[in-house]
Amino acid sequence: MFQNNTLAGRHLLVTGGGSGLGLAMAKTFHALGARVAICGRNADKLNQAAPTIGEEVLALPCDVRNHEEVVALFDRLDEAWGGVDGLINNAAGNFLSASEDLSPNAFNAVVDIVLKGTFHCTLEFGKRLISRQRTGGNVLNIVTTYTETGSSFVLPSACAKAGVLAMTNSLAVEWSTYGIKLNAIAPGPFPTEGAWTRLMPDPSIEEAYKRSIPLGRYGHPDELANLAAFLLSPLSDYIQGGCITIDGGERLMAGQFNRFVPLMPRPMIKAAFNALKPKKD
């Protein structure tokens, strides 16, 4: 369906692009002709990832939780390219916890990245396009299958992603005046090294978890990347304010982590969550 010039002429920023699904999307965008920038908090990870994407990839350290750093990020993109016309809000954080065990800091740790970080980047992106009277900007937000249903044990993520979807829908109408498109993708389980070690509490239940997905398997990163490329391409110009689910039918099970409740007693669940926490020095 795609050609190597499908995204030619596009200048795209992928937040959280140094690993996992962000890196997979960045590789696909570059292969389809786009100029790509990736950002994240870990400069070493970004510098290692950039050559695997392709030539002339910009690797720019930035903590999206910090508005001043986001402004500086877009200033650098203005200097390098004269700005970007596509933003993929992929930076995220998540962990498993019984909600009664959450602290305010734990809640904020996820909300600050997912919701506030997406807001900071989206606002800066939109303001610059609008001030320059450019049209054709494109924002793609990565949410989740439990955005609308909620889910046990990932309360901060569910709240933050719901806010991102509300932002997507709100701006899809408000910024249509300026020709800016906003859409979202809701991925189901796509195992990546970073996320999966925090979100699969016990390997013994992984096969049962997989069998509960109607297609009987997890997603492949290139499948998500292809969907993202489609939504950023001229092939989808009439899709506005959409949220496309890609999950092998898992959304029909409602609540990605709800299945842990019948599979494991609560003390066992909490013990498994505690085992996933980073060890203190």
Backbone bond lengths (Angstrom), bond angles and torsions (degrees), N, CA, C in turn:
res aa  C-N    CA-C-N  psi(-1)  N-CA   C-N-CA  omega(-1)  CA-C   N-CA-C  phi
1 M - - - 1.456 - - 1.525 110.60 -
2 F 1.340 116.84 -34.28 1.455 120.66 -177.31 1.524 110.61 -97.35
3 Q 1.325 114.71 156.38 1.452 121.83 171.62 1.520 107.98 -122.15
4 N 1.337 116.41 167.55 1.462 118.22 -174.98 1.517 113.17 -70.97
5 N 1.338 117.27 -2.12 1.475 120.28 175.89 1.526 112.28 -118.03
6 T 1.340 116.94 16.51 1.467 120.38 -178.21 1.521 111.72 -57.82
7 L 1.329 116.94 -37.20 1.460 121.23 -179.52 1.529 111.63 -111.38
8 A 1.296 116.91 21.93 1.471 120.50 -179.94 1.526 110.31 -60.60
9 G 1.312 115.38 139.29 1.453 120.48 179.74 1.513 114.09 86.40
10 R 1.332 117.86 -6.78 1.453 121.04 -179.88 1.530 110.04 -88.76
11 H 1.325 115.15 145.69 1.460 122.69 175.66 1.529 106.90 -121.14
12 L 1.344 116.39 111.52 1.454 121.51 -167.93 1.523 111.26 -120.02
13 L 1.333 115.82 138.47 1.452 123.08 173.91 1.522 108.51 -111.43
14 V 1.329 116.01 125.87 1.464 121.98 176.94 1.525 108.26 -112.31
15 T 1.323 117.71 112.55 1.463 120.10 175.72 1.532 108.64 -78.36
16 G 1.329 115.97 147.17 1.452 118.70 -174.56 1.517 111.13 62.26
17 G 1.328 116.66 35.01 1.459 120.95 -173.14 1.509 115.20 -90.69
18 G 1.336 118.19 5.58 1.450 120.39 -176.61 1.516 115.08 -85.67
19 S 1.310 117.97 -6.14 1.458 120.71 -178.49 1.515 110.05 -162.90
20 G 1.313 115.69 172.85 1.459 122.32 172.39 1.505 114.71 56.82
21 L 1.334 115.50 -139.23 1.453 120.96 -175.76 1.526 111.96 -68.58
22 G 1.326 117.50 -31.52 1.455 119.68 176.76 1.511 111.46 -62.21
23 L 1.320 117.12 -43.55 1.457 121.61 178.28 1.523 110.85 -65.79
24 A 1.325 117.35 -40.95 1.466 120.60 178.45 1.524 110.81 -60.83
25 M 1.334 117.14 -43.04 1.469 119.71 178.04 1.515 111.14 -65.26
26 A 1.329 117.12 -42.91 1.460 120.42 -179.15 1.529 111.09 -59.46
27 K 1.322 116.99 -41.05 1.469 120.84 178.72 1.526 111.45 -62.57
28 T 1.324 116.13 -43.19 1.468 119.89 -179.88 1.518 110.96 -66.30
29 F 1.335 117.36 -44.24 1.468 120.26 179.66 1.527 110.66 -59.32
30 H 1.318 116.59 -43.98 1.464 120.78 -179.24 1.526 110.61 -64.48
31 A 1.342 116.57 -42.12 1.459 120.51 179.75 1.523 111.99 -63.56
32 L 1.333 117.37 -24.19 1.463 121.73 -179.60 1.527 112.12 -95.42
33 G 1.330 117.18 11.93 1.461 120.50 170.52 1.507 116.58 104.17
34 A 1.336 118.95 -2.03 1.463 120.45 -178.36 1.522 111.06 -80.81
35 R 1.320 115.43 153.23 1.454 120.82 165.97 1.527 106.60 -88.85
36 V 1.331 115.57 133.11 1.459 120.39 -167.95 1.522 110.96 -124.42
37 A 1.333 115.21 136.36 1.459 123.20 168.99 1.512 108.05 -120.05
38 I 1.328 116.30 141.22 1.455 121.36 175.92 1.524 108.76 -121.87
39 C 1.313 116.15 146.67 1.462 119.79 176.82 1.512 109.40 -136.41
40 G 1.320 114.48 159.04 1.460 122.59 179.16 1.517 108.46 179.14
41 R 1.309 115.95 176.99 1.465 119.62 -176.54 1.521 113.01 -82.11
42 N 1.334 117.83 -24.52 1.460 122.04 -173.99 1.529 109.91 -99.09
43 A 1.347 116.24 104.41 1.465 120.20 -176.87 1.519 111.92 -63.85
44 D 1.342 117.57 -39.22 1.463 119.92 -179.75 1.522 111.34 -62.31
45 K 1.322 116.52 -42.83 1.464 120.29 179.23 1.527 110.87 -63.34
46 L 1.324 116.94 -41.04 1.461 120.79 178.20 1.525 111.57 -62.60
47 N 1.333 116.07 -44.41 1.458 119.99 -177.89 1.527 111.94 -67.76
48 Q 1.319 117.06 -30.78 1.459 120.13 175.35 1.528 111.47 -73.53
49 A 1.337 115.89 -34.54 1.470 119.99 -176.50 1.524 112.09 -76.06
50 A 1.323 117.80 -37.17 1.473 121.29 -171.81 1.527 113.16 -53.76
51 P 1.351 120.45 -48.11 1.470 119.15 -179.10 1.519 113.68 -64.31
52 T 1.334 117.63 -24.65 1.462 119.66 178.64 1.523 111.91 -74.95
53 I 1.318 116.49 -17.64 1.465 121.11 178.94 1.519 110.39 -82.09
54 G 1.331 115.91 -45.33 1.459 120.13 -179.43 1.517 111.17 150.58
55 E 1.293 115.85 -169.06 1.457 121.78 -176.40 1.533 111.50 -78.66
56 E 1.320 115.32 151.54 1.458 124.16 173.23 1.526 112.98 59.55
57 V 1.323 115.63 33.23 1.461 120.31 175.59 1.530 108.52 -87.74
58 L 1.321 116.88 132.47 1.455 121.47 177.82 1.520 109.50 -90.84
59 A 1.337 116.07 126.02 1.463 122.23 177.34 1.522 107.65 -112.21
60 L 1.332 116.92 108.04 1.459 121.58 -169.47 1.524 110.85 -123.46
61 P 1.326 117.15 109.21 1.471 119.43 177.85 1.525 111.33 -61.53
62 C 1.320 116.15 136.13 1.463 121.06 179.48 1.518 108.92 -165.55
63 D 1.321 115.88 134.88 1.454 121.92 172.09 1.527 106.93 -98.42
64 V 1.317 116.76 107.21 1.460 120.19 -173.35 1.529 112.08 -66.77
65 R 1.312 117.89 -12.66 1.465 120.63 176.20 1.525 111.66 -70.17
66 N 1.325 115.36 -20.53 1.462 122.11 -174.75 1.532 109.52 -102.99
67 H 1.335 116.03 112.71 1.466 119.90 -175.90 1.523 112.21 -60.91
68 E 1.332 117.24 -38.54 1.464 120.08 -179.10 1.532 110.94 -64.38
69 E 1.324 117.16 -38.35 1.463 119.75 177.67 1.521 110.95 -66.91
70 V 1.316 117.35 -35.75 1.461 120.74 178.31 1.529 110.30 -66.24
71 V 1.320 117.18 -42.31 1.474 120.38 176.49 1.522 110.10 -59.66
72 A 1.330 116.87 -44.71 1.465 120.66 178.99 1.529 111.19 -63.37
73 L 1.328 116.61 -37.00 1.466 121.04 177.28 1.517 110.88 -59.83
74 F 1.325 116.86 -48.71 1.461 119.54 -178.71 1.526 111.78 -70.22
75 D 1.336 117.36 -28.40 1.466 119.72 173.37 1.531 110.23 -62.13
76 R 1.319 116.93 -42.11 1.465 120.63 179.66 1.522 111.25 -66.69
77 L 1.322 116.61 -37.21 1.470 119.55 177.20 1.522 111.10 -68.11
78 D 1.334 116.54 -35.03 1.469 119.99 174.83 1.522 110.71 -62.58
79 E 1.330 116.33 -42.62 1.464 120.42 -179.46 1.523 111.56 -66.15
80 A 1.331 116.09 -39.84 1.462 120.16 -175.73 1.519 112.86 -78.03
81 W 1.322 116.52 -42.19 1.458 120.84 -170.90 1.522 114.51 -125.51
82 G 1.304 116.99 -5.54 1.456 118.69 -170.44 1.510 112.59 77.80
83 G 1.351 115.93 20.23 1.465 121.02 178.79 1.517 112.49 109.02
84 V 1.322 115.52 173.54 1.463 121.98 176.78 1.518 108.92 -119.56
85 D 1.337 116.08 154.66 1.464 120.15 177.54 1.521 112.38 -116.19
86 G 1.338 115.80 5.35 1.455 119.43 177.26 1.514 110.90 -145.49
87 L 1.330 116.77 134.21 1.462 122.85 -179.33 1.519 108.70 -127.64
88 I 1.336 115.72 126.76 1.458 120.53 175.94 1.521 107.31 -113.68
89 N 1.325 116.52 107.99 1.462 122.04 -179.56 1.520 109.05 -85.57
90 N 1.329 114.07 95.12 1.462 120.68 -175.73 1.526 112.69 -114.65
91 A 1.338 117.95 -17.72 1.463 120.28 -178.10 1.522 110.51 -58.47
92 A 1.323 116.56 133.89 1.460 119.71 -175.84 1.512 110.08 -156.14
93 G 1.312 115.50 167.02 1.454 123.17 172.93 1.510 107.91 -145.62
94 N 1.320 116.46 147.97 1.458 119.34 -179.10 1.526 108.88 -162.72
95 F 1.291 117.17 155.18 1.454 122.85 174.43 1.516 107.39 -161.05
96 L 1.313 116.21 161.88 1.454 122.12 179.87 1.528 110.38 -95.14
97 S 1.322 116.05 134.21 1.459 120.85 176.78 1.514 109.24 -160.99
98 A 1.321 116.09 140.81 1.461 118.90 167.22 1.531 107.67 -61.63
99 S 1.312 117.34 133.55 1.467 120.53 -172.27 1.518 112.66 -61.94
100 E 1.338 117.59 -30.47 1.459 119.44 179.78 1.532 112.21 -70.67
101 D 1.336 116.15 -12.31 1.466 120.28 179.20 1.525 112.94 -97.89
102 L 1.325 117.91 -1.37 1.462 120.99 -177.79 1.526 111.04 -71.63
103 S 1.308 115.82 143.62 1.464 122.08 170.51 1.524 108.53 -103.44
104 P 1.317 118.58 161.23 1.472 119.94 175.51 1.520 112.33 -57.51
105 N 1.326 117.52 -38.32 1.457 119.76 179.34 1.531 111.53 -65.38
106 A 1.316 117.06 -38.90 1.460 120.69 178.55 1.530 110.51 -64.41
107 F 1.325 115.56 -42.08 1.467 119.55 177.55 1.530 110.59 -61.87
108 N 1.336 115.38 -46.91 1.470 119.88 -178.14 1.517 112.13 -64.95
109 A 1.324 117.67 -31.80 1.459 120.54 -177.61 1.523 111.84 -58.00
110 V 1.330 116.22 -37.32 1.465 120.54 179.15 1.523 111.13 -83.90
111 V 1.312 117.18 -46.03 1.467 120.89 -177.42 1.529 111.04 -61.94
112 D 1.327 117.15 -37.59 1.461 119.85 -178.61 1.523 112.01 -64.10
113 I 1.337 116.88 -37.56 1.463 119.59 178.50 1.526 111.25 -76.78
114 V 1.322 115.58 -52.92 1.464 120.58 -169.71 1.529 112.15 -72.83
115 L 1.318 116.88 -53.13 1.460 120.00 -174.58 1.527 111.92 -86.07
116 K 1.335 116.27 -54.66 1.461 118.73 -178.20 1.522 111.26 -68.05
117 G 1.317 117.82 -39.14 1.455 120.25 178.42 1.514 112.14 -62.28
118 T 1.323 116.34 -42.44 1.463 120.48 176.75 1.521 110.93 -63.79
119 F 1.322 116.38 -40.66 1.464 120.03 177.54 1.526 111.12 -62.50
120 H 1.328 117.29 -47.96 1.463 120.36 -178.73 1.532 111.56 -56.54
121 C 1.337 115.54 -47.79 1.467 119.76 -177.22 1.524 111.63 -69.43
122 T 1.321 116.41 -43.39 1.462 120.01 -178.53 1.517 111.39 -64.66
123 L 1.323 116.69 -43.64 1.465 120.13 -179.69 1.521 110.75 -62.77
124 E 1.328 117.27 -45.21 1.467 120.05 -178.32 1.527 110.30 -65.78
125 F 1.312 116.59 -41.46 1.466 121.46 177.69 1.524 110.56 -60.34
126 G 1.328 116.84 -50.43 1.465 120.54 -177.18 1.512 113.17 -65.89
127 K 1.322 117.34 -43.36 1.465 120.93 -179.01 1.520 111.13 -58.68
128 R 1.309 117.05 -40.57 1.462 119.90 -177.57 1.531 111.67 -71.57
129 L 1.320 116.57 -39.52 1.466 118.74 175.82 1.529 110.77 -62.83
130 I 1.325 115.75 -44.85 1.465 120.58 -176.61 1.521 110.54 -65.61
131 S 1.323 117.79 -42.21 1.466 120.37 -178.08 1.513 111.98 -66.12
132 R 1.348 116.31 -27.35 1.467 120.22 179.82 1.522 112.21 -93.17
133 Q 1.327 115.50 0.48 1.463 122.05 179.78 1.529 111.55 57.59
134 R 1.341 114.55 37.85 1.460 119.89 175.99 1.525 109.32 -89.61
135 T 1.296 116.45 151.35 1.461 121.53 175.68 1.524 108.82 -121.81
136 G 1.304 115.50 160.79 1.456 119.98 175.41 1.512 114.47 94.50
137 G 1.314 119.36 10.80 1.453 121.00 176.52 1.516 111.62 -66.93
138 N 1.324 115.85 153.94 1.458 120.47 -174.27 1.520 109.81 -141.12
139 V 1.339 117.17 123.23 1.458 123.13 176.40 1.521 108.37 -114.69
140 L 1.338 115.56 128.68 1.460 121.17 177.80 1.519 108.21 -123.49
141 N 1.332 116.27 117.83 1.461 122.05 -177.67 1.525 110.40 -104.67
142 I 1.332 115.63 130.76 1.455 120.11 177.82 1.531 108.18 -92.63
143 V 1.332 115.56 114.08 1.464 120.42 -179.40 1.532 108.44 -108.82
144 T 1.311 118.85 -131.56 1.465 120.93 -178.43 1.523 109.88 -161.89
145 T 1.311 115.89 163.94 1.464 119.51 -178.52 1.518 112.77 -67.75
146 Y 1.331 118.48 -22.64 1.461 119.84 -178.96 1.527 111.93 -95.85
147 T 1.320 117.56 16.68 1.460 120.48 178.95 1.526 111.38 -58.63
148 E 1.308 117.65 -41.92 1.458 121.34 -176.76 1.528 112.27 -93.64
149 T 1.336 117.78 -31.15 1.459 119.82 -176.73 1.522 112.67 -87.95
150 G 1.337 117.55 -21.97 1.447 120.21 -167.17 1.520 110.01 75.03
151 S 1.331 116.58 171.49 1.460 119.98 177.82 1.515 110.20 -159.55
152 S 1.302 115.49 144.33 1.464 121.10 174.86 1.525 110.51 -61.51
153 F 1.326 116.47 146.56 1.456 124.96 166.51 1.528 115.39 72.80
154 V 1.315 118.45 -0.33 1.472 121.76 176.02 1.533 108.79 -133.46
155 L 1.337 116.08 44.05 1.462 121.05 -174.86 1.526 113.08 -55.66
156 P 1.353 121.20 -46.28 1.467 119.53 -179.99 1.521 112.59 -59.98
157 S 1.329 116.05 -41.96 1.464 119.72 179.47 1.517 111.22 -65.68
158 A 1.333 117.14 -43.75 1.465 120.45 -179.77 1.520 111.02 -59.95
159 C 1.343 116.52 -43.36 1.467 120.28 179.62 1.522 111.00 -65.97
160 A 1.333 116.36 -44.83 1.461 120.43 -177.14 1.523 111.38 -66.48
161 K 1.333 117.19 -44.95 1.462 120.06 -178.87 1.532 111.27 -66.94
162 A 1.329 117.25 -33.73 1.461 119.83 175.12 1.524 110.38 -61.80
163 G 1.337 115.89 -40.08 1.459 119.94 176.52 1.515 112.27 -64.14
164 V 1.327 116.79 -38.63 1.468 120.19 178.62 1.531 110.37 -64.83
165 L 1.328 116.70 -41.11 1.462 118.63 178.55 1.521 111.15 -65.31
166 A 1.343 117.65 -39.41 1.463 120.91 176.35 1.527 110.42 -62.75
167 M 1.325 117.14 -39.24 1.453 121.12 176.51 1.528 110.72 -63.05
168 T 1.318 116.29 -43.26 1.466 121.16 178.70 1.523 110.72 -57.95
169 N 1.323 116.17 -50.18 1.460 120.49 -177.28 1.530 111.65 -66.37
170 S 1.332 116.77 -39.60 1.462 120.66 -178.48 1.526 111.28 -64.50
171 L 1.340 116.07 -48.84 1.460 119.91 -176.61 1.523 112.61 -75.35
172 A 1.342 116.77 -23.17 1.465 119.21 177.10 1.523 110.64 -60.35
173 V 1.322 115.94 -31.88 1.470 119.85 175.85 1.526 110.66 -85.34
174 E 1.338 115.84 -51.51 1.462 119.96 -173.45 1.525 112.47 -62.52
175 W 1.328 117.29 -42.77 1.464 120.18 -176.08 1.524 113.71 -90.82
176 S 1.321 117.04 -0.03 1.466 117.80 174.64 1.521 110.96 -61.78
177 T 1.337 116.32 -25.62 1.466 121.40 174.66 1.520 111.29 -54.26
178 Y 1.332 115.94 -33.38 1.461 121.10 -177.21 1.529 112.85 -98.72
179 G 1.306 116.53 7.93 1.463 119.94 179.13 1.508 114.08 75.14
180 I 1.345 117.27 19.00 1.460 120.81 -179.51 1.531 109.44 -93.58
181 K 1.318 115.71 127.50 1.463 121.44 178.60 1.525 110.35 -94.33
182 L 1.318 116.28 141.29 1.464 122.13 174.06 1.514 109.55 -135.01
183 N 1.324 115.38 124.99 1.452 121.79 176.97 1.524 109.19 -140.39
184 A 1.318 115.76 170.93 1.463 120.75 -179.19 1.520 109.95 -136.39
185 I 1.320 114.26 154.87 1.464 122.41 171.16 1.522 107.63 -119.37
186 A 1.329 115.99 134.91 1.465 121.46 177.51 1.529 108.85 -112.44
187 P 1.333 117.66 94.18 1.469 119.19 179.17 1.517 111.44 -78.97
188 G 1.308 115.14 146.27 1.457 121.20 167.28 1.511 109.00 -86.83
189 P 1.333 118.87 -145.48 1.463 120.57 -177.14 1.527 112.60 -74.42
190 F 1.327 115.29 115.16 1.453 123.74 173.50 1.529 106.45 -124.48
191 P 1.319 119.15 95.57 1.468 120.18 -175.21 1.528 112.14 -60.72
192 T 1.317 115.99 124.40 1.453 122.76 171.04 1.523 106.73 -130.23
193 E 1.318 115.85 155.92 1.467 119.74 -173.57 1.518 111.70 -57.62
194 G 1.340 117.10 -44.41 1.455 119.54 -177.11 1.514 113.27 -68.78
195 A 1.332 116.17 -50.40 1.468 119.86 -174.26 1.523 112.44 -73.99
196 W 1.308 116.99 -40.68 1.466 119.67 -170.65 1.522 111.82 -67.22
197 T 1.334 117.64 -32.95 1.461 119.73 178.89 1.520 111.91 -68.67
198 R 1.338 117.00 -18.28 1.465 120.80 178.43 1.517 112.69 -99.10
199 L 1.336 117.07 -15.08 1.458 119.35 -169.96 1.529 114.48 -120.41
200 M 1.304 118.19 2.57 1.462 119.87 175.08 1.524 107.09 -118.45
201 P 1.342 117.88 96.19 1.459 121.35 -168.68 1.517 115.33 -68.65
202 D 1.314 117.87 -24.29 1.462 119.80 -176.03 1.523 108.29 -151.95
203 P 1.345 117.76 116.86 1.474 119.73 -179.15 1.517 113.37 -56.86
204 S 1.330 116.98 -23.78 1.458 119.60 -177.20 1.519 112.74 -66.47
205 I 1.334 117.11 -21.45 1.462 118.54 -179.39 1.532 112.20 -100.43
206 E 1.348 116.72 1.07 1.464 118.98 -174.90 1.519 112.24 -63.04
207 E 1.344 117.28 -42.11 1.459 119.75 -179.29 1.528 111.15 -66.28
208 A 1.336 116.75 -39.57 1.465 119.66 177.09 1.527 110.46 -64.21
209 Y 1.318 115.27 -39.39 1.470 120.39 177.42 1.528 110.29 -60.41
210 K 1.336 115.82 -46.84 1.466 120.26 -178.89 1.525 110.90 -62.37
211 R 1.337 116.54 -40.71 1.466 119.62 -178.64 1.520 112.17 -65.65
212 S 1.334 116.73 -22.39 1.463 119.54 -179.52 1.524 112.31 -79.41
213 I 1.328 117.50 -8.42 1.463 121.53 173.96 1.523 107.62 -83.47
214 P 1.321 119.48 125.88 1.462 120.06 -174.89 1.526 114.80 -51.63
215 L 1.344 118.74 -38.69 1.467 119.67 178.60 1.522 112.58 -80.54
216 G 1.328 117.64 -5.65 1.452 121.06 172.42 1.516 115.94 73.70
217 R 1.321 118.03 19.91 1.466 120.12 179.23 1.525 109.42 -155.37
218 Y 1.338 115.20 168.55 1.446 121.61 174.15 1.533 109.64 -88.77
219 G 1.332 115.27 165.58 1.451 119.93 179.11 1.519 112.00 -79.21
220 H 1.334 116.25 153.90 1.459 123.02 174.99 1.526 108.71 -99.80
221 P 1.324 118.46 138.76 1.470 120.72 -177.42 1.519 114.25 -53.27
222 D 1.339 117.59 -36.46 1.461 118.66 -178.63 1.529 111.78 -67.88
223 E 1.331 117.87 -24.25 1.465 120.16 177.54 1.524 110.53 -68.54
224 L 1.324 116.15 -41.54 1.465 119.92 175.46 1.524 110.39 -67.02
225 A 1.329 116.84 -41.97 1.463 120.86 -179.18 1.524 111.35 -61.73
226 N 1.313 117.24 -38.63 1.465 120.15 178.90 1.527 111.39 -65.69
227 L 1.328 116.69 -39.97 1.466 119.75 177.58 1.521 110.30 -64.31
228 A 1.332 116.76 -42.53 1.464 120.14 178.46 1.524 111.08 -61.89
229 A 1.318 116.63 -42.60 1.465 120.33 178.85 1.526 110.88 -61.25
230 F 1.319 116.58 -41.29 1.464 120.25 177.58 1.524 111.17 -59.69
231 L 1.333 117.21 -45.41 1.466 120.86 -177.32 1.525 112.48 -70.01
232 L 1.321 117.57 -19.87 1.459 121.16 177.68 1.532 112.21 -94.18
233 S 1.307 116.99 -7.08 1.461 121.52 -173.99 1.526 111.43 -95.69
234 P 1.329 117.49 166.56 1.466 120.68 175.67 1.525 113.76 -63.28
235 L 1.335 117.25 -13.19 1.459 120.59 179.52 1.524 112.53 -66.72
236 S 1.337 117.13 -16.72 1.471 119.96 -175.06 1.523 112.10 -121.39
237 D 1.316 117.27 28.61 1.464 120.52 -172.46 1.523 114.25 -60.80
238 Y 1.314 118.51 -21.55 1.469 119.82 -177.69 1.527 112.28 -98.72
239 I 1.315 117.51 6.57 1.466 120.85 175.48 1.517 107.83 -92.63
240 Q 1.317 116.77 116.87 1.460 122.65 -178.73 1.527 108.99 -136.90
241 G 1.332 116.56 128.67 1.455 120.10 -179.80 1.509 113.38 69.90
242 G 1.326 116.42 25.66 1.458 119.55 179.36 1.514 111.75 -90.91
243 C 1.322 116.00 154.32 1.464 122.28 171.66 1.527 106.65 -128.43
244 I 1.330 115.89 106.44 1.455 121.32 -174.28 1.528 108.83 -96.25
245 T 1.313 116.50 124.28 1.460 122.03 -179.83 1.519 110.20 -91.05
246 I 1.337 116.13 135.86 1.462 121.50 175.66 1.524 107.12 -135.72
247 D 1.342 115.55 99.04 1.472 118.78 -168.66 1.518 114.42 -152.85
248 G 1.321 118.27 12.53 1.457 119.48 179.86 1.517 113.81 65.38
249 G 1.339 116.67 19.30 1.459 121.42 -179.49 1.517 113.90 91.01
250 E 1.341 117.49 4.51 1.464 120.16 -175.27 1.520 113.27 -62.85
251 R 1.347 117.31 -29.18 1.473 119.61 -178.59 1.520 111.27 -58.05
252 L 1.308 117.01 -25.52 1.458 120.21 -179.72 1.522 111.55 -69.71
253 M 1.335 116.37 -13.16 1.465 121.01 176.51 1.528 110.87 -86.62
254 A 1.351 116.80 -16.50 1.468 124.43 174.83 1.525 113.04 62.32
255 G 1.317 115.10 106.84 1.465 120.88 174.40 1.511 111.82 86.48
256 Q 1.327 116.46 95.35 1.453 122.15 -169.08 1.520 114.00 -52.94
257 F 1.325 118.71 -39.57 1.458 120.95 -176.01 1.522 113.05 -104.01
258 N 1.339 116.79 5.69 1.460 119.74 178.61 1.521 112.02 -62.25
259 R 1.329 117.23 -27.63 1.461 119.93 -175.72 1.525 112.36 -68.43
260 F 1.347 117.28 -15.48 1.461 118.38 176.03 1.528 111.26 -64.70
261 V 1.336 117.43 -26.96 1.466 120.83 -175.50 1.528 111.63 -60.87
262 P 1.339 120.04 -52.88 1.469 118.38 179.59 1.517 113.74 -77.46
263 L 1.340 118.49 -18.54 1.452 120.29 -175.64 1.516 113.18 -79.71
264 M 1.346 117.10 -29.45 1.460 119.92 -173.07 1.525 110.11 -139.57
265 P 1.344 118.94 140.19 1.474 120.90 173.09 1.528 109.73 -61.72
266 R 1.337 116.20 152.70 1.458 119.68 -176.09 1.534 113.17 -57.41
267 P 1.345 120.49 -44.54 1.472 118.27 178.10 1.524 112.39 -59.35
268 M 1.326 117.76 -36.55 1.456 120.70 178.76 1.528 110.79 -68.75
269 I 1.332 115.94 -38.62 1.457 120.15 177.04 1.522 110.30 -60.39
270 K 1.336 116.48 -47.94 1.462 119.87 -178.00 1.530 110.88 -64.74
271 A 1.317 116.80 -38.66 1.460 119.50 178.60 1.523 110.74 -63.73
272 A 1.328 116.42 -39.74 1.464 119.90 178.13 1.515 111.33 -66.12
273 F 1.341 117.42 -39.99 1.462 120.60 177.38 1.525 110.56 -62.43
274 N 1.333 116.48 -43.50 1.461 120.16 -179.32 1.523 111.39 -62.80
275 A 1.318 116.62 -33.82 1.458 120.14 179.56 1.525 112.20 -67.76
276 L 1.328 116.70 -22.02 1.460 121.16 -179.36 1.517 112.39 -83.45
277 K 1.330 117.51 -15.24 1.465 119.71 -176.46 1.525 110.02 -69.13
278 P 1.342 117.14 143.59 1.469 119.73 177.86 1.525 110.42 -59.75
279 K 1.328 115.37 139.05 1.460 120.75 179.54 1.521 109.98 -75.41
280 K 1.342 117.41 134.77 1.455 121.74 177.89 1.522 109.96 -80.91
281 D 1.337 114.07 144.48 1.477 119.36 178.99 1.531 109.31 -68.84
